[in-house]
Amino acid sequence: MSPDFIFTVVYFLLSVCFIYPPTEFLTAGVTIEHIFSSVLGNKHEDFILYHIKKSCIFLVFYSLLPVGYIFFSNLLGYANLIIDMYSSFPLLSTCFYIFAIVLPTASIYEILNWTRNNFEQHPISLNVSKFANNNEDWRFVARNINMEFRSVNKICLQTSSIITVIVTENWILKISPLTIHIAHQSDTSLVVKEAHTYQLSPNDVPSTQYLNIEVKSARQGVEPFIIRINAGDFKDLSDRVTRNITILPNVKFHKNVIEQFIDVFKETVKCNPRYENNEVLDKCIGCMQVNPNIKINKSCEDAADDPNKCMNCYCRPMWCCDCMAKWFASRQDSERENTWLNSKCTCPMCRATFCMVDVCLLSNAEVN
């Protein structure tokens, strides 16, 4: 493998890390935002101006990446790959050189247009100006956003290393490297469109879920946008926004770890042996809403050296599967969620030890 190829791969990886910084880069402060912090100033003093400056810096940086590759490959003596490529594919190489020159030229021209009249034509300024009423200047709206951002009464959700969602008393802001999507809560609807589930490990009880929420403003000219958040942040978001968040009927997601565990618990119980029951039962003593549908009945085989062996439970069926799952989860170590499925619990009534294999559905019962 030639040194020129290795240089190309390293340059590409470093470029990706600066465009989409991983946790290690963020922790070490090796980001464009941190490097140019002296130019950007303090975001708490002027939030909108800070992000206007940041978008200009990011645009220039992105456009200089091809030129940077050519410059550093020649400076460090790794230009053989470019020379070989030019010999084999002259048209492709010529296009690359033209692209490397045109891209930063076009970005600088665009930034010059943005900076005219004190950033009047910048995309962020144009987005802010859509919320100006009665011929107000966009700076008046910007000052209102700046003031609310300085307030402690807001939430900031870091949805990725480059995207942040901020919800203040009146504003919903989605911040990306080059722009800010803005919506005013008074005329905005929020709809959960999709829920994506990712199982990080087969043994993990909690899976990771992300929600795609459409933020749609009724104000003319304001384009709807999607915010993608972790399902665990949904409650924080719903508590902060003043509008109800609509969840489409086909979207199912877990709002917390307990709800995730209940689904896994019920799927596990369906695979266990059934328990024959002919008794007439009262309502579940946990929720008093549905009939009991499970019975703790020792079905597992304990290890010979297990000091905490499962026991027979002689209680009559009194619980529904949901309530038993909540009871089981409440007796586990909240800091070790990945061990819950293999853990044990005690019967709420007689304190007999049981595991999930011992939770049996009644012969005439079903669980949703």
C-alpha positions as CSV (number, residue, x, y, z in Angstrom):
1,M,0.0,0.0,0.0
2,S,1.6,3.3,-1.1
3,P,2.2,6.2,1.3
4,D,0.2,8.4,-1.1
5,F,-2.9,6.2,-0.7
6,I,-2.5,6.1,3.1
7,F,-2.3,10.0,3.1
8,T,-5.5,10.2,1.0
9,V,-7.3,7.9,3.4
10,V,-6.1,9.8,6.5
11,Y,-7.0,13.1,4.9
12,F,-10.5,11.8,4.0
13,L,-11.1,10.4,7.6
14,L,-9.9,13.7,9.2
15,S,-12.2,15.6,6.9
16,V,-15.2,13.4,7.9
17,C,-14.3,13.9,11.6
18,F,-14.3,17.7,11.2
19,I,-17.5,17.7,9.3
20,Y,-19.2,15.1,11.6
21,P,-17.1,15.1,14.7
22,P,-17.1,12.0,16.8
23,T,-17.3,12.0,20.6
24,E,-13.5,12.0,20.9
25,F,-13.1,15.1,18.9
26,L,-15.9,16.8,20.8
27,T,-14.4,15.9,24.1
28,A,-10.9,17.1,23.1
29,G,-12.3,20.4,21.6
30,V,-11.0,19.5,18.1
31,T,-14.0,21.0,16.2
32,I,-14.3,24.0,13.9
33,E,-16.6,25.7,16.4
34,H,-14.0,25.5,19.1
35,I,-11.0,26.4,16.9
36,F,-12.7,29.6,15.7
37,S,-14.3,30.4,19.1
38,S,-12.4,33.7,19.3
39,V,-14.0,34.8,16.0
40,L,-17.5,33.5,16.8
41,G,-17.7,35.2,20.3
42,N,-20.2,34.2,23.0
43,K,-23.4,32.5,21.9
44,H,-25.2,33.7,25.1
45,E,-24.5,37.3,24.2
46,D,-25.9,37.2,20.6
47,F,-27.2,33.7,19.8
48,I,-28.4,34.5,16.2
49,L,-25.2,36.5,15.2
50,Y,-23.1,33.7,16.6
51,H,-24.7,31.1,14.3
52,I,-24.6,33.5,11.3
53,K,-20.8,33.7,11.8
54,K,-20.5,30.0,12.4
55,S,-22.4,29.2,9.1
56,C,-20.0,31.4,7.2
57,I,-16.9,29.7,8.7
58,F,-18.3,26.2,8.1
59,L,-19.1,27.0,4.5
60,V,-15.6,28.3,3.8
61,F,-14.1,25.3,5.6
62,Y,-16.2,22.8,3.6
63,S,-15.3,24.4,0.3
64,L,-11.5,24.4,1.1
65,L,-11.3,20.7,1.7
66,P,-10.4,19.8,-2.0
67,V,-7.8,22.6,-2.1
68,G,-6.5,21.4,1.2
69,Y,-5.9,18.0,-0.1
70,I,-4.0,19.3,-3.1
71,F,-2.0,21.7,-0.9
72,F,-1.0,19.2,1.8
73,S,-0.3,16.4,-0.6
74,N,2.3,18.6,-2.4
75,L,3.6,20.1,0.8
76,L,4.2,16.7,2.4
77,G,5.4,15.0,-0.8
78,Y,2.4,12.7,-1.3
79,A,1.4,14.1,-4.7
80,N,2.2,10.9,-6.7
81,L,-1.4,9.7,-6.5
82,I,-2.6,12.9,-8.0
83,I,0.1,12.7,-10.7
84,D,-0.8,9.1,-11.5
85,M,-4.5,9.9,-11.6
86,Y,-3.8,12.8,-14.0
87,S,-1.8,10.5,-16.3
88,S,-4.5,7.8,-16.3
89,F,-7.6,10.0,-16.2
90,P,-6.7,13.5,-17.4
91,L,-10.3,14.6,-17.8
92,L,-11.3,13.5,-14.3
93,S,-8.2,15.1,-12.8
94,T,-8.9,18.4,-14.7
95,C,-12.5,18.4,-13.4
96,F,-11.2,17.8,-9.8
97,Y,-8.8,20.8,-10.1
98,I,-11.5,23.0,-11.5
99,F,-13.9,21.9,-8.8
100,A,-11.2,22.7,-6.1
101,I,-10.9,26.2,-7.4
102,V,-14.6,27.0,-8.2
103,L,-16.0,25.7,-4.9
104,P,-14.2,28.1,-2.5
105,T,-14.7,30.9,-5.0
106,A,-18.4,30.3,-5.1
107,S,-18.6,30.0,-1.3
108,I,-16.8,33.3,-0.8
109,Y,-19.0,35.0,-3.3
110,E,-22.1,33.6,-1.5
111,I,-20.7,34.9,1.9
112,L,-20.2,38.3,0.4
113,N,-23.8,38.4,-0.6
114,W,-24.8,37.2,2.9
115,T,-22.8,40.0,4.6
116,R,-24.4,42.8,2.7
117,N,-26.6,45.2,4.8
118,N,-25.5,43.6,8.0
119,F,-26.4,40.0,7.0
120,E,-29.8,41.0,5.7
121,Q,-29.8,38.2,3.0
122,H,-28.3,35.5,5.2
123,P,-30.5,32.3,5.3
124,I,-30.8,32.5,9.1
125,S,-31.8,36.2,8.8
126,L,-34.4,35.3,6.2
127,N,-35.8,32.6,8.4
128,V,-36.0,35.0,11.3
129,S,-37.6,37.7,9.2
130,K,-40.6,35.4,8.5
131,F,-41.7,35.9,12.0
132,A,-41.5,39.7,12.0
133,N,-45.0,41.3,12.3
134,N,-46.2,44.8,11.3
135,N,-43.1,45.6,9.2
136,E,-40.8,44.9,12.1
137,D,-37.1,44.4,11.4
138,W,-35.7,40.9,11.6
139,R,-33.3,42.1,14.3
140,F,-36.2,42.7,16.7
141,V,-37.2,39.0,16.4
142,A,-33.6,38.0,16.7
143,R,-33.3,40.0,20.0
144,N,-36.4,38.1,21.3
145,I,-34.8,34.8,20.5
146,N,-31.5,35.9,22.0
147,M,-33.3,36.9,25.2
148,E,-35.2,33.6,25.5
149,F,-32.0,31.6,24.8
150,R,-30.3,33.3,27.7
151,S,-33.1,32.1,30.0
152,V,-32.6,29.0,32.1
153,N,-36.2,28.0,31.2
154,K,-35.2,26.1,28.0
155,I,-34.1,22.7,27.0
156,C,-31.2,21.8,24.6
157,L,-31.3,18.4,23.0
158,Q,-28.1,17.3,21.2
159,T,-29.6,15.0,18.6
160,S,-26.3,14.4,16.9
161,S,-22.8,15.9,16.9
162,I,-23.9,18.6,14.4
163,I,-27.6,19.0,15.1
164,T,-29.1,20.6,18.2
165,V,-32.7,21.2,19.1
166,I,-33.5,24.1,21.4
167,V,-36.9,24.8,22.8
168,T,-37.5,28.0,24.7
169,E,-40.7,29.5,26.0
170,N,-41.9,30.5,22.6
171,W,-39.5,29.1,20.0
172,I,-38.5,25.8,18.6
173,L,-35.0,25.9,16.9
174,K,-33.2,23.2,15.0
175,I,-29.6,24.2,14.6
176,S,-27.4,22.8,11.9
177,P,-24.0,23.9,10.7
178,L,-25.2,26.2,8.0
179,T,-28.7,27.3,9.1
180,I,-31.4,27.4,11.8
181,H,-34.9,26.1,11.2
182,I,-37.3,28.2,13.3
183,A,-40.9,27.8,14.4
184,H,-43.0,29.8,16.9
185,Q,-44.9,27.6,19.3
186,S,-48.1,29.7,19.0
187,D,-48.8,28.6,15.5
188,T,-47.0,25.3,15.3
189,S,-48.1,21.7,15.2
190,L,-45.9,18.8,16.2
191,V,-46.5,15.3,14.8
192,V,-44.6,12.1,15.6
193,K,-44.3,10.6,12.1
194,E,-42.0,7.6,12.7
195,A,-40.3,5.6,15.4
196,H,-37.1,3.7,14.6
197,T,-35.9,1.0,17.0
198,Y,-32.3,-0.2,17.3
199,Q,-31.2,-3.1,19.4
200,L,-27.7,-2.4,20.5
201,S,-27.1,-5.9,21.9
202,P,-29.2,-9.1,21.9
203,N,-28.9,-9.2,25.7
204,D,-29.9,-5.6,26.3
205,V,-33.4,-5.1,27.7
206,P,-33.8,-1.5,26.6
207,S,-33.5,-0.9,22.9
208,T,-32.7,2.5,21.5
209,Q,-35.6,4.4,19.8
210,Y,-35.5,7.5,17.8
211,L,-38.5,9.6,16.9
212,N,-39.0,11.7,13.7
213,I,-41.2,14.6,14.7
214,E,-42.5,17.0,12.1
215,V,-42.6,20.6,13.2
216,K,-45.0,22.5,10.9
217,S,-45.8,26.2,11.3
218,A,-49.0,27.7,10.1
219,R,-47.2,30.9,9.2
220,Q,-46.9,31.6,5.5
221,G,-43.5,30.9,4.0
222,V,-42.2,28.8,6.9
223,E,-41.1,25.4,5.7
224,P,-41.8,22.4,7.9
225,F,-38.8,20.5,9.3
226,I,-38.1,17.2,11.0
227,I,-36.4,16.9,14.4
228,R,-35.0,13.5,15.3
229,I,-34.8,12.9,19.0
230,N,-34.2,9.9,21.3
231,A,-37.4,8.5,22.7
232,G,-36.1,9.1,26.2
233,D,-36.1,12.9,25.5
234,F,-39.8,12.9,24.5
235,K,-41.1,13.7,27.9
236,D,-38.7,16.7,28.3
237,L,-39.8,18.0,24.9
238,S,-43.5,17.5,25.6
239,D,-43.1,19.2,29.0
240,R,-41.4,22.2,27.4
241,V,-43.6,22.8,24.3
242,T,-47.0,24.5,24.8
243,R,-48.7,22.5,22.0
244,N,-49.9,19.0,22.2
245,I,-47.7,16.5,20.3
246,T,-49.8,14.3,18.0
247,I,-48.7,10.7,17.7
248,L,-49.9,9.0,14.5
249,P,-51.8,5.7,15.2
250,N,-49.2,3.6,13.4
251,V,-46.4,4.9,15.5
252,K,-45.5,3.0,18.7
253,F,-42.6,3.9,20.9
254,H,-41.5,3.5,24.4
255,K,-41.4,6.6,26.5
256,N,-39.2,5.1,29.2
257,V,-37.2,1.9,30.0
258,I,-40.0,0.4,32.0
259,E,-42.3,0.4,28.9
260,Q,-39.5,-1.2,26.8
261,F,-39.1,-3.9,29.5
262,I,-42.9,-4.6,29.6
263,D,-42.9,-5.4,25.9
264,V,-39.9,-7.7,26.2
265,F,-41.4,-9.4,29.4
266,K,-44.7,-10.1,27.6
267,E,-42.9,-11.6,24.5
268,T,-40.9,-13.8,26.9
269,V,-44.0,-15.0,28.8
270,K,-45.7,-16.0,25.6
271,C,-43.0,-18.6,25.1
272,N,-43.4,-20.1,28.6
273,P,-45.7,-23.1,29.4
274,R,-49.4,-22.4,29.9
275,Y,-51.1,-22.9,33.3
276,E,-54.4,-24.7,33.4
277,N,-57.0,-22.6,35.2
278,N,-60.7,-23.1,35.6
279,E,-61.4,-20.6,38.4
280,V,-63.6,-17.6,38.2
281,L,-61.2,-14.7,38.8
282,D,-61.7,-11.1,40.0
283,K,-59.9,-8.1,38.5
284,C,-56.1,-7.8,38.7
285,I,-55.3,-6.4,42.1
286,G,-52.6,-4.2,40.6
287,C,-54.6,-2.2,38.1
288,M,-58.2,-3.3,38.8
289,Q,-58.9,-2.9,35.1
290,V,-58.4,-6.3,33.5
291,N,-58.8,-9.9,34.5
292,P,-55.6,-11.8,35.8
293,N,-53.9,-13.6,33.0
294,I,-50.7,-15.0,34.5
295,K,-49.7,-17.4,37.3
296,I,-46.3,-17.8,38.9
297,N,-45.6,-21.5,38.5
298,K,-42.1,-22.9,38.8
299,S,-41.0,-24.1,35.3
300,C,-37.3,-23.4,35.3
301,E,-34.4,-25.6,36.2
302,D,-32.0,-23.9,38.7
303,A,-28.3,-24.5,38.7
304,A,-27.2,-26.8,41.5
305,D,-24.9,-24.1,43.0
306,D,-27.5,-21.3,42.8
307,P,-28.1,-19.9,46.3
308,N,-31.2,-18.1,45.2
309,K,-33.3,-20.9,43.8
310,C,-36.8,-20.4,42.4
311,M,-39.7,-21.6,44.6
312,N,-43.2,-22.8,44.1
313,C,-45.8,-20.1,44.5
314,Y,-49.2,-21.2,45.9
315,C,-51.0,-17.9,45.3
316,R,-54.1,-18.0,43.0
317,P,-53.8,-16.0,39.8
318,M,-54.3,-12.3,40.8
319,W,-52.2,-10.3,38.5
320,C,-52.1,-9.3,34.8
321,C,-49.0,-9.5,32.8
322,D,-48.4,-5.8,32.6
323,C,-48.6,-5.3,36.4
324,M,-46.4,-8.3,37.0
325,A,-43.8,-6.9,34.5
326,K,-43.9,-3.5,36.3
327,W,-43.4,-5.3,39.7
328,F,-40.6,-7.4,38.3
329,A,-38.8,-4.2,36.9
330,S,-39.3,-2.3,40.1
331,R,-37.3,-5.0,42.0
332,Q,-34.3,-4.8,39.7
333,D,-31.1,-2.7,39.8
334,S,-31.8,0.4,37.7
335,E,-28.1,0.8,37.0
336,R,-27.9,-2.7,35.4
337,E,-30.7,-2.8,32.9
338,N,-29.0,-5.4,30.7
339,T,-29.3,-8.0,33.5
340,W,-33.1,-7.7,34.1
341,L,-34.1,-10.6,31.8
342,N,-31.8,-13.0,33.7
343,S,-32.7,-11.7,37.1
344,K,-35.2,-13.0,39.7
345,C,-37.9,-11.5,41.7
346,T,-40.3,-12.4,44.6
347,C,-44.0,-12.8,44.4
348,P,-45.8,-9.6,45.6
349,M,-47.9,-11.7,48.0
350,C,-46.0,-14.8,49.3
351,R,-42.5,-13.6,48.5
352,A,-41.7,-16.9,46.7
353,T,-38.6,-16.4,44.4
354,F,-39.3,-16.7,40.7
355,C,-37.7,-15.9,37.3
356,M,-39.3,-14.9,34.0
357,V,-39.5,-18.6,32.9
358,D,-41.8,-19.2,35.9
359,V,-44.4,-16.6,34.7
360,C,-47.0,-18.6,32.8
361,L,-50.0,-17.4,30.9
362,L,-53.4,-18.9,31.9
363,S,-54.7,-21.5,29.5
364,N,-57.7,-19.4,28.6
365,A,-55.9,-16.0,28.5
366,E,-54.1,-13.9,25.9
367,V,-51.7,-11.0,26.2
368,N,-51.5,-8.1,23.8
